[in-house]
């Protein structure tokens, strides 16, 4: 399963608190505490769950001789923690589930600029325009549905159609998930807060079935407990593997909305180096490792996410990355998470 053990503090609430705190204090980390040659030790805050990244981090540690201490948690929660810690943080590297969390940390001046040769491994649309973070894998939003319960003719062309009363009580959502928050942020920055509020209120009025994470949505769709749900593309393959069945036999299929619809948002998992480690060769080595063939192949073939560097093929059975037809959304604009958190909480979808 992808989602880390939940905190006793709701991630959306923690993020809102930390953003408030950071606005009142020093949000920038102290520069240059890392060694230019590296001290063979790194502290990583990972919003990516242990089951996904531990094999990669373990191989990096074995091959490089660099000891990696990892703090795992929800991406929004860890972004909030970094903002609250500010210059006191002990983190060297932040691995995040989505660009919005990376942008929120970058906006507070907490990331060092990455080398051009590192940034250039990834297309410009999947990295920070200021060079402060870089995407590691591509992740497409989609609708998962049970084909025995939802006829193909009834599948929506737009994510906004899910506010129609015919979906009442049938749709699964994970409002505290970073990917859902990034999707809502994309609605906000492209169509305005009023449209995002209208969507959230419409979803809430339709009695959505709230789940802790996307894994549970896919499990419940496959079991017929939900007709459909909003998730990222790779969960069907992950759950199918766990159950020992082919994805086409899981009972949960992917549906992509019409070309350019915001429901097709393509986001990234990504990484940034904290300012305190900006000169640390070990931190830079980890980022380069994540963007090298071995790690990218692992994420493609074992995690079913889209590789972002040239020369690494995607997993079989997924739509071609170039065929996804996502909306025209600049991932750099997804950094206003506090406003998104407020809208989600205001709609009643999350406490």
C-alpha positions, -999 to +999 in steps of 0.1 A: +000+000+000+012+035-008-001+057+020+020+059+051+006+053+086-017+082+094-007+109+118-029+118+148-031+152+132-051+155+100-026+164+072-047+192+058-049+208+093-012+204+099-004+220+066-026+250+073-010+254+107+025+252+094+018+276+066+005+301+091+035+296+114+059+300+085+043+333+075+051+346+110+086+334+113+118+326+095+109+302+067+143+299+052+168+272+062+203+280+071+226+276+041+255+253+035+257+230+066+264+201+043+299+192+032+309+198-005+326+164-004+298+148+016+299+131+050+283+099+039+251+106+058+217+119+047+184+126+063+155+123+039+119+133+046+098+111+023+062+117+015+065+086-006+056+054+013+083+030+025+072+002+003+078+023-028+111+040-021+129+019+004+142-006-022+156+023-042+171+041-012+186+009+001+203+002-033+216+038-034+231+034+001+247+001-008+262+014-040+273+048-027+282+040+009+260+069+020+239+061+050+203+073+045+180+079+075+144+083+063+114+099+080+082+086+063+049+104+064+021+120+044+035+144+018+013+173+031+022+166+067+059+165+060+057+197+039+040+213+069+067+199+092+094+214+071+077+248+071+073+247+108+109+237+114+123+263+090+160+268+096+160+242+125+152+213+102+176+184+101+163+172+067+187+172+038+163+160+010+125+161+006+109+134-015+073+144-022+042+129-037+033+159-058+046+192-072+023+213-050+040+203-018+075+209-033+063+243-045+050+252-011+084+244+005+103+261-023+082+293-020+094+297+016+130+297+004+139+263+019+154+246-012+188+250-028+191+254-066+198+221-083+226+219-109+217+224-145+229+190-155+205+174-130+175+196-141+181+190-178+175+152-174+138+160-171+115+180-195+109+216-184+072+211-177+081+185-150+105+206-129+107+239-111+111+269-134+135+283-107+155+250-105+145+243-069+130+209-074+127+183-101+102+156-110+111+120-105+080+102-119+048+111-138+014+104-122-019+108-141-052+115-124-080+093-136-114+077-127-114+041-116-147+023-121-163-011-117-174-021-153-201-044-138-217-014-121-210+015-145-218+010-182-193+025-206-220+049-220-224+064-185-187+073-180-183+111-176-164+132-202-154+157-175-146+154-139-171+182-132-199+158-143-193+139-110-215+165-092-245+151-112-270+134-089-266+101-107-233+098-089-248+104-054-234+079-029-214+061-056-181+080-058-150+074-036-127+104-026-096+107-005-096+145+003-066+144+026-044+128-001-018+151-016-028+141-052-065+151-046-053+184-031-031+190-061-061+184-084-082+209-065-053+234-067-052+229-104-089+238-106-083+269-085-054+282-105-069+277-139-106+284-132-106+304-099-116+297-063-153+301-071-152+273-096-132+251-072-156+258-044-186+250-066-169+217-075-161+208-039-196+217-027-212+197-055-191+167-046-200+170-010-237+174-017-235+141-036-227+121-005-192+110-015-177+079+002-146+092+019-116+069+021-083+073+038-063+067+007-064+057-030-056+021-023-088+017-004-108+033-032-095+009-057-101-021-034-137-010-028-144-004-065-130-038-073-152-053-046-183-035-058-186-014-027-181+017-048-190+023-084-161+047-091-135+069-075-108+095-082-073+081-080-039+081-097-034+057-126-011+032-110-032+019-082-051-007-103-018-023-112-006-022-076-037-038-062-038-064-089-003-074-081-011-077-044-041-099-052-022-120-077-044-113-106-039-096-140-051-059-139-078-066-165-092-092-141-093-070-110-128-056-115-116-021-115-107-003-147-093+032-156-113+058-174-096+090-187-117+121-192-119+141-224-087+156-237-076+186-217-100+180-188-087+188-154-096+153-143-066+142-164-040+162-145-005+148-149+015+156-118+049+144-106+065+129-076+096+149-071+126+159-050+143+190-036+175+195-016+171+216+015+192+248+017+212+235+046+225+207+023+229+228-008+266+221-010+264+185+001+277+162-026+258+133-009+224+150-014+232+158-050+242+122-055+209+109-043+189+132-066+210+121-096+205+085-086+167+090-086+170+103-121+193+075-133+183+044-153+182+019-124+159+039-101+137+051-130+133+015-142+123+004-107+096+031-105+084+022-140+083-016-137+076-021-100+055+010-091+038+016-125+046+053-126+059+070-157+097+075-160+107+111-167+142+105-182+150+095-218+157+059-225+136+042-199+104+025-211+071+025-192+054-005-178+033-027-201-005-022-200-005+016-194-016+042-218+015+058-235+027+088-215+025+110-246-011+100-253-026+111-220-038+146-232-036+164-198-049+199-192-026+228-197-015+233-161+019+246-150+029+224-121+048+254-107+015+271-100+003+243-076+022+258-046-008+276-030-018+247-008-030+267+021-059+281+000-067+247-013-067+232+023-091+260+033-115+253+005-115+215+011-122+220+048-148+247+041-167+222+018-169+197+047-150+170+027-122+170+053-121+182+090 
